[in-house]
Amino acid sequence: MKKLASWLKAQRITEVEAVISDFTGIARGKIMPSSKFIAEKGIRLPESLLIQGVTGDYVDDEIYYELMNAAEIDMILKPDESAVHMVPWALEPTALVIHDCYDKQGNLISMAPRAVLKNVLALYEAKGWKPVVAPELEFYLTKRTANPDHPLQPPVGRSGRPESGRQSYSIDAANEYDPLFEDVYNWCEQQGLDVDTLIHEEGAAQMEINFRHGDALSLADQVFIFKRTVREAALKHEINATFMAKPISGEPGSSMHLHQSILDKHGNNIFSNEDGSPSKMIYHYIGGLQQYVSEAMPLFAPNVNSYRRFLRDTSAPVNLAWGIDNRTVSLRIPDSSPANRRVENRLAGADANPYLAFAASLLCGYLGMINAAEPTQAVTGNASDDSNDKRLPLNLEEALELMEQSEILKKTLGRRFVRSYVEVKRTEYQNFKGIISSWEREYLQMTV
């Protein structure tokens, strides 16, 4: 804490945002003067905050008291001094400090998303392995609208016109929003976010930001902060940014592709042999993803809207196939050098909590390596024609049932986390089912 206190004083920080991530990926915590933050002996928040759903609701009382201490105890937040970032859009010098959640005995609270990822990384550390990841995050820029029943539309760019068609990789289309992205890049630099390439994706006003490869925990922190950064930049320019998986009908969904490789204690990529050929480990890693990803699907696709990405004839994969340099599969090995050989998991949506999506993908691959899981045959053509018997759950209800029944996830991620996550997402789903959609009003009101 002394190092952090010195940094805050050197940067003349006057306010501190002490934050954690909940299941959704919402930043929750406290804002306080830096002097109070430095003097604190442990910030406290109610443990129940971790199981608050995206609507702000909690699970039913009976389930709530099965999951939570009846006394509704506090958890103790401890700052991670390696996860301190400026808040460039704040009106006065402000720092965001990511915290971990502990109980009174000093144990990490296993339900906290950051702890879930840290516990998976500990499995790798015990083997002398270090995961290296590189996320690719897609999102849409949209016009502002106060009515959630109104479909989202592309915003007006510098030309004074919204996009009317798809502009994949168009430089001019991306430049339409130059003032916004200048702020995004400047703010990312001020926060130490290791962003790399900006791409205009397939959808109208759909963008993608690639992060440079690095440490999994640090990159999850960065994605967590980046989402907020983009939304703040969009608000400054009087538009909105959304990371919904499928925000606009008829347009492609937004994903969070995750590139993964594993280094040994000498810094060598274990996915390659000394002669440069693929090692058995990369095949076992893929085999593990194929075997366990269906059970972990709610961590990649956490919302009702997430499954609107997984439709036939869309750019999102609806299979468990793998292949080399094949974008129709869910598990792709990009064409690269032996040192950079990696697996790209293309299943996660942009709406996924980065801590939980990273943890799920790394865990499935880890289980494949330690159990020598064998993958299916590589697909060389269009994976839509693949006859692999295993399939993905393609709606939230089915996905939650598979996760709830998964003994391996309960064993590795903790029974309390799995139960809590499933119940929170089930509550959100029940809330969704209580809403009558515009489709139902349009097509059923006067016809049935």
C-alpha positions in Angstrom: 0.0 0.0 0.0 2.9 2.4 0.6 3.9 2.1 -3.1 0.3 2.9 -4.2 0.0 5.8 -1.7 3.2 7.3 -3.1 2.0 7.0 -6.7 -1.3 8.6 -5.8 0.5 11.6 -4.2 3.0 11.9 -7.1 0.1 12.0 -9.6 -1.8 14.4 -7.4 -4.8 12.2 -7.4 -7.7 13.7 -5.5 -10.3 10.9 -5.9 -10.1 7.1 -6.1 -12.6 4.7 -7.6 -12.2 1.4 -5.7 -13.8 -1.2 -8.0 -14.5 -4.9 -8.4 -16.3 -6.7 -11.3 -19.6 -8.5 -10.7 -20.8 -11.4 -12.8 -22.0 -9.1 -15.6 -18.8 -7.2 -15.7 -20.3 -4.0 -14.2 -17.8 -2.0 -12.2 -19.1 -1.8 -8.6 -17.4 -0.2 -5.6 -16.9 3.1 -3.9 -15.6 6.5 -4.9 -13.7 8.4 -2.2 -11.1 11.1 -1.6 -7.6 9.8 -2.1 -6.7 10.8 1.5 -9.5 8.6 2.8 -8.5 5.7 0.5 -4.9 5.8 1.7 -6.1 5.8 5.4 -8.5 2.9 4.9 -7.6 -0.4 6.5 -9.8 -2.4 4.2 -12.7 -1.2 2.1 -15.9 -3.2 2.8 -18.7 -4.1 0.6 -21.6 -6.5 1.1 -20.8 -10.0 -0.3 -24.3 -10.2 -1.8 -23.1 -7.5 -4.4 -21.5 -10.3 -6.3 -24.8 -12.0 -7.1 -26.7 -8.9 -8.2 -28.0 -9.4 -11.7 -27.8 -7.1 -14.7 -31.3 -5.7 -13.9 -30.3 -5.0 -10.3 -32.4 -7.8 -9.0 -31.3 -10.7 -6.8 -32.3 -14.4 -6.8 -35.4 -15.5 -4.8 -35.0 -15.3 -1.0 -34.9 -19.0 -0.5 -32.0 -19.4 -2.9 -30.4 -16.2 -1.7 -30.0 -17.5 1.8 -28.7 -20.8 0.6 -25.9 -18.9 -1.2 -25.3 -16.0 1.2 -24.6 -15.8 4.9 -27.9 -15.0 6.7 -26.2 -12.1 8.4 -25.4 -10.5 5.0 -21.7 -10.1 6.0 -19.2 -7.8 4.4 -16.3 -8.8 2.3 -13.0 -7.0 2.5 -11.5 -5.4 -0.6 -7.7 -5.3 -1.1 -6.2 -3.2 -3.9 -4.0 -4.8 -6.5 -1.1 -2.4 -6.9 -0.5 -3.7 -10.4 -4.0 -2.8 -11.5 -4.1 1.0 -11.0 -5.2 3.2 -13.8 -6.0 6.9 -14.4 -9.5 8.0 -15.2 -8.9 10.4 -18.1 -12.5 11.6 -18.5 -12.9 12.6 -14.8 -13.3 16.2 -14.0 -10.5 16.1 -11.4 -7.5 13.9 -11.1 -8.9 10.4 -10.5 -7.5 6.9 -10.3 -9.3 3.6 -10.7 -7.9 0.8 -8.5 -9.1 -2.8 -9.1 -9.5 -4.8 -5.9 -9.7 -8.4 -5.0 -12.4 -9.7 -2.5 -11.4 -11.5 0.7 -13.3 -12.9 3.7 -12.3 -12.0 7.2 -9.9 -15.0 7.4 -7.9 -13.6 4.5 -9.2 -16.1 1.8 -10.1 -15.0 -1.7 -13.8 -15.1 -2.2 -14.2 -17.7 -4.9 -17.4 -16.2 -6.4 -15.6 -13.0 -7.4 -14.9 -13.1 -11.2 -11.3 -11.9 -10.8 -10.7 -14.7 -8.2 -12.2 -17.3 -10.6 -9.5 -16.3 -13.2 -6.8 -16.2 -10.6 -7.7 -19.7 -9.4 -7.5 -21.1 -12.9 -4.1 -19.4 -13.5 -2.9 -21.0 -10.3 -3.5 -24.4 -11.9 -1.2 -23.4 -14.7 1.4 -22.1 -12.3 1.5 -25.4 -10.5 2.5 -27.0 -13.7 5.2 -24.4 -14.5 3.0 -23.0 -17.4 2.1 -19.4 -18.2 -0.9 -18.6 -20.5 -0.5 -15.8 -23.0 -3.7 -14.3 -24.4 -4.7 -11.7 -26.9 -8.4 -10.6 -27.0 -10.1 -9.1 -30.0 -13.2 -7.1 -29.0 -16.0 -6.0 -31.3 -18.6 -3.3 -30.6 -21.1 -1.1 -32.3 -21.5 2.7 -32.3 -25.1 3.8 -32.4 -27.4 6.8 -32.4 -28.7 7.7 -29.0 -32.3 6.6 -28.2 -34.2 6.8 -25.0 -36.8 4.2 -26.0 -35.6 0.6 -25.7 -38.3 -0.4 -28.2 -36.7 1.5 -31.0 -34.2 -0.5 -33.1 -30.6 0.8 -32.8 -29.2 2.7 -35.8 -25.7 3.7 -37.0 -24.7 7.2 -35.8 -23.9 10.2 -38.1 -20.2 10.4 -38.8 -18.0 13.3 -39.9 -19.6 13.4 -43.4 -23.0 14.2 -41.8 -24.4 10.8 -42.9 -24.9 7.4 -41.2 -23.5 4.3 -42.8 -26.0 2.7 -45.2 -24.2 -0.6 -45.9 -21.5 -2.9 -44.7 -17.9 -1.6 -44.9 -15.6 -4.4 -43.8 -12.0 -3.1 -43.2 -12.9 0.2 -44.8 -10.4 2.9 -43.7 -12.7 5.8 -44.8 -15.6 4.3 -42.8 -13.5 4.0 -39.7 -12.3 7.6 -40.2 -15.9 8.8 -40.0 -15.4 8.5 -36.2 -11.9 9.9 -36.0 -12.5 12.4 -33.2 -14.0 9.6 -31.0 -11.2 7.2 -31.6 -8.5 9.8 -31.0 -10.0 10.1 -27.5 -10.2 6.3 -27.2 -6.5 5.9 -28.1 -5.4 8.9 -26.0 -7.3 7.6 -23.0 -6.1 4.0 -23.5 -2.5 5.3 -23.5 -3.1 7.3 -20.3 -4.5 4.2 -18.6 -1.8 1.9 -19.8 -4.2 -0.2 -21.9 -2.2 -2.2 -24.5 -4.5 -1.8 -27.5 -3.2 -2.3 -31.0 -5.2 -2.4 -34.2 -8.5 -0.6 -34.9 -10.6 -2.4 -37.6 -14.0 -1.5 -39.1 -15.9 -4.8 -38.9 -18.6 -6.1 -41.1 -21.6 -4.4 -39.5 -22.7 -0.8 -40.0 -20.6 1.2 -37.5 -19.2 -2.0 -36.1 -15.6 -1.7 -34.9 -13.0 -4.1 -33.5 -10.0 -3.3 -31.2 -7.2 -5.9 -30.9 -5.1 -6.0 -27.8 -1.4 -7.0 -27.8 -0.7 -10.4 -26.4 0.2 -10.7 -22.7 -0.6 -11.8 -19.2 -4.2 -13.2 -18.9 -5.1 -11.4 -15.6 -3.7 -8.0 -16.9 -5.5 -8.4 -20.2 -8.8 -9.2 -18.4 -8.4 -6.1 -16.3 -7.7 -4.1 -19.5 -10.8 -5.4 -21.3 -12.9 -4.6 -18.2 -11.6 -1.0 -18.3 -11.7 -0.7 -22.1 -15.4 -1.3 -22.3 -16.1 1.6 -19.9 -13.5 3.8 -21.8 -15.3 3.3 -25.1 -18.7 4.0 -23.6 -17.4 7.2 -22.0 -15.7 8.4 -25.3 -19.0 7.7 -27.2 -21.0 9.7 -24.6 -18.6 12.6 -25.0 -19.3 12.6 -28.7 -23.1 12.3 -28.2 -23.5 8.8 -29.4 -23.6 5.4 -27.7 -21.3 2.4 -27.8 -22.7 -1.1 -27.1 -21.0 -4.4 -26.5 -24.2 -6.4 -26.8 -23.6 -9.6 -28.6 -26.4 -9.0 -31.2 -27.6 -5.4 -30.9 -29.1 -4.9 -34.4 -31.3 -7.3 -36.4 -29.8 -8.3 -39.7 -26.3 -7.2 -38.8 -23.4 -9.4 -37.6 -23.0 -10.0 -33.9 -20.1 -8.8 -31.8 -17.6 -11.3 -30.5 -14.6 -11.4 -28.2 -12.2 -13.7 -29.9 -9.5 -15.0 -27.6 -6.0 -16.1 -28.8 -4.2 -18.4 -26.4 -0.8 -20.0 -26.2 1.1 -21.5 -23.2 4.7 -20.9 -22.2 6.9 -23.2 -20.1 9.2 -21.9 -17.4 11.9 -21.2 -20.0 9.5 -19.1 -22.1 9.0 -21.7 -24.8 5.7 -22.1 -26.5 4.5 -25.6 -25.5 2.2 -25.8 -28.5 5.4 -26.2 -30.7 8.1 -28.9 -30.7 11.7 -28.0 -31.0 11.7 -28.7 -34.7 8.8 -26.3 -35.2 6.1 -28.8 -35.7 2.8 -28.7 -33.7 3.2 -30.5 -30.3 0.7 -32.9 -28.9 -0.2 -30.3 -26.3 -2.0 -28.0 -28.8 -4.2 -31.0 -29.9 -5.0 -31.9 -26.3 -5.8 -28.2 -25.6 -8.2 -28.2 -28.5 -9.6 -31.6 -27.4 -10.3 -30.1 -23.9 -12.1 -27.1 -25.4 -14.2 -29.4 -27.5 -15.0 -31.6 -24.5 -15.8 -29.0 -21.9 -16.8 -25.8 -23.7 -20.5 -26.7 -23.9 -20.7 -27.0 -20.1 -19.0 -23.6 -19.7 -21.1 -21.9 -22.4 -22.8 -19.4 -20.0 -19.4 -17.9 -19.3 -18.9 -17.2 -23.0 -22.5 -16.4 -23.8 -24.0 -15.1 -20.6 -27.2 -13.3 -21.7 -30.4 -14.1 -23.6 -29.2 -11.8 -26.4 -25.9 -13.7 -26.6 -27.4 -16.6 -28.4 -28.8 -14.4 -31.2 -25.2 -14.5 -32.6 -25.4 -18.3 -33.1 -27.6 -18.5 -36.1 -26.9 -20.4 -39.3 -25.5 -18.3 -42.1 -23.9 -15.8 -39.8 -20.3 -15.0 -39.2 -20.4 -16.5 -35.7 -19.5 -20.2 -35.3 -22.2 -22.6 -34.4 -20.0 -25.7 -34.0 -17.3 -27.3 -32.0 -15.0 -27.9 -35.0 -11.4 -26.8 -35.3 -9.1 -26.1 -38.2 -6.0 -24.3 -39.4 -6.6 -20.8 -40.8 -10.3 -21.6 -41.0 -12.7 -18.9 -39.9 -15.8 -21.1 -40.1 -14.7 -23.1 -37.0 -15.1 -22.1 -33.4 -11.5 -23.2 -32.5 -9.0 -21.9 -35.1 -5.3 -22.3 -35.3 -4.1 -19.1 -37.1 -1.4 -19.6 -39.7 1.7 -18.4 -37.8 5.3 -19.2 -36.9 6.1 -22.0 -34.3 6.9 -19.4 -31.6 3.5 -17.8 -32.1 1.4 -21.0 -32.6 -1.8 -20.5 -30.7 -5.5 -21.4 -30.5 -8.2 -18.8 -31.2 -11.5 -19.4 -29.4 -14.1 -17.6 -31.4 -17.1 -18.5 -29.2 -17.3 -15.7 -26.6 -19.5 -12.7 -27.3 -18.4 -9.1 -26.6 -21.0 -9.1 -23.8 -19.0 -11.8 -21.8 -17.3 -10.9 -18.6 -13.6 -11.0 -19.6 -12.5 -12.6 -16.3 -15.0 -15.4 -16.6 -14.5 -15.9 -20.4 -10.7 -16.1 -20.1 -11.0 -18.4 -17.1 -13.4 -20.8 -18.9 -11.3 -21.0 -22.1 -8.1 -21.6 -20.2 -9.7 -24.1 -17.9 -11.1 -26.2 -20.7 -7.7 -26.2 -22.5 -6.0 -27.1 -19.2 -8.3 -30.0 -18.6 -7.6 -31.2 -22.1 -3.8 -31.1 -21.6 -3.8 -32.9 -18.3 -6.3 -35.5 -19.5 -4.7 -36.0 -22.9 -8.0 -35.2 -24.6 -8.0 -36.1 -28.3 -9.7 -33.6 -30.7 -11.8 -34.5 -33.7 -10.4 -34.4 -37.2 -9.5 -30.9 -38.4 -12.1 -29.3 -40.8 -10.6 -28.0 -44.0 -13.8 -26.8 -45.7 -16.9 -25.0 -44.3 -17.5 -26.2 -40.8 -21.3 -25.7 -41.3 -21.1 -29.1 -43.0 -19.3 -30.7 -40.1 -21.1 -33.9 -38.8 -19.5 -33.7 -35.3 -22.0 -35.3 -32.8 -21.2 -32.8 -30.1 -22.9 -29.4 -30.5 -23.2 -26.2 -28.6 -26.2 -25.2 -26.5 -27.9 -22.5 -28.6 -30.1 -20.9 -25.9 -29.4 -19.7 -22.4 -31.8 -22.1 -20.7 -30.1 -25.2 -22.2 -26.7 -23.7 -21.5 -27.5 -23.1 -17.8 -28.7 -26.7 -17.4 -25.5 -28.1 -18.8 -23.4 -25.8 -16.5 -25.5 -26.7 -13.5 -24.9 -30.4 -14.1 -21.2 -30.1 -14.7 -19.2 -31.9 -12.0 -15.9 -30.8 -13.5 -16.8 -27.1 -13.3 -18.0 -27.5 -9.7 -14.8 -29.3 -8.8 -12.5 -26.7 -10.5 -14.4 -23.4 -10.2 -16.2 -24.2 -6.9 -19.7 -25.4 -6.3 -20.7 -22.1 -4.7 -19.6 -20.1 -7.8 -21.4 -22.4 -10.3 -24.6 -22.5 -8.3 -24.5 -18.7 -7.7 -23.8 -17.9 -11.4 -26.5 -20.3 -12.7 -29.1 -18.9 -10.3 -28.3 -15.3 -11.1 -28.5 -15.9 -14.8 -31.7 -17.9 -14.4 -33.3 -15.0 -12.5 -32.3 -12.7 -15.4 -33.9 -15.1 -17.8 -37.1 -15.2 -15.9 -37.2 -11.4 -15.9 -36.7 -11.5 -19.7 -39.6 -13.9 -20.2 -41.9 -11.5 -18.4 -41.4 -8.8 -21.1 -43.6 -8.8 -24.1 -41.6 -8.0 -27.2 -42.4 -5.7 -30.2 -42.4 -8.8 -32.4 -45.2 -10.4 -30.4 -47.2 -7.2 -30.6 -46.6 -6.7 -34.3 -47.4 -10.3 -35.5 -49.7 -11.8 -32.8 -51.8 -8.9 -31.5 -54.3 -8.9 -34.4 -53.8 -12.3 -36.0 -54.1 -15.1 -33.4 
